[in-house]
Amino acid sequence: MNIIVAGLNHNSAPIDIRERLAFNTADTTKALTQLKNQFPDAEFVLLSTCNRVELYCATPTSADKKNLDAEKIANFFAEFHNLALDVFHKFLYVHQGSHAVRHLLRVVSSLDSMIVGESQIIAQVKKSYSLACKAKSTGKILNRLFHHGFATSKNIHTTTSISTGRTSVAGVAVELAMQIFPDVSSSKALVIGAGEMGGLLVQHLLHVGCEDIVVVNRSYERTVDMANLYGISGQKWEKLHENLIAADIVIAATGAQDYLLEKNSFAKIANKRQGSLLIIDIAVPRNFEPTINELEDIYLYSIDDLSDVVEHNRKAREKDIIESMRIIDKSVTDFMNWFRVRDIGPLIGQMRQKLVKICQKELDSFSTTLTKDAQHGKQKELIVKHIVNKSLHCVIKNVDLVAHQHSPAEAAKLIDNIMQQAEDISRRAGQQQGNILIKKNHSQPAFPEKSSHDKYQQTIL
């Protein structure tokens, strides 16, 4: 089996490409089902966030045309989203083997995030893994890999300071607003979206002293819940335009698949406004049409425009990044050690069974004259188990050494060779024992008749 990850992220592709390849929850389940039906011997987890779209696979390594490879993954993306391959192909990256493992560990530990140290990615990866489990597209390898990744992330976030400070896209968005509006506390802020990201935005705005906050969401029930939770104003979706006219800062983070507002419709809102408006659109797909930025006194930023704040964030965590990579390197080694020898365990089990049979056969051949009672049977089983365990202890250590220094295939050959030699030795020993018994039967003289002296002793007795 081989581990492959293919995808694109904020480093390799602009937002207009990422949003065209994005998967919502329903699309993710549908895609996993299609992939599993098409490649039944492979395993899949699909991760789609505002900054990345990645497909993780464990697939057979044989040259069979039916097996999955990077080219087939790219074609799947194109077909699923009805896109021409050349639209996004140059932005794709592919990692295999230990490089794929390292990539996932970097992702789930937030080292590959736009905001290094952000905590949202672990929840996003867990959600994606959960969807894959429900779709029954995972298996032994990816199950082990993702749980290994979760443990690595926990280790990094508890042993380093990488998650201190502003470590979310929401936090960086508010920091950008503070750079443009030095006195955020006196600004009127509109948050569009009452999901997890919307909640984080409200928290960060409150933290920097902004108290005049309005939240608007399609579900008014969720709007009310968030408004009550944070003590802010919640408005119905129908009042979105009204609130856009009144706001100084707008931060959008809804899961809409199409633009909430396009340039022509927003121009009417802009004409009714007084003063400048800052819009930070951190949604993927985007909530505002990019050309809105062309309107006078309207300043629209997408998630990709947060680069200056992001770079400052990264530099502040350089020491933690170095320490985190040490942890990841060790975790990659640990996982690959398991991955390389994962198929050796069943072979060792087979070898144990054969050795047990050989030992039982040998003991049977030398215990034909012993009483075959229950106690004798139990003693024989204990002897066999003791002999096999003693023999295997040294063998397993050498098999593991061969697997690590050479390959699992070489270790499998070693096991096969050991079992073959053991069977040959047992067969030759059985033949020799048979020859000895035959020789004894033919060469042993008949008992001599008793002498007259012996008969005399018997008479006296």
Order of alpha helices (4+ residues) and beta strands (2+ residues): beta-alpha-alpha-beta-beta-alpha-beta-alpha-alpha-alpha-alpha-beta-alpha-beta-alpha-beta-alpha-beta-alpha-beta-beta-alpha-alpha-alpha-alpha-alpha-alpha
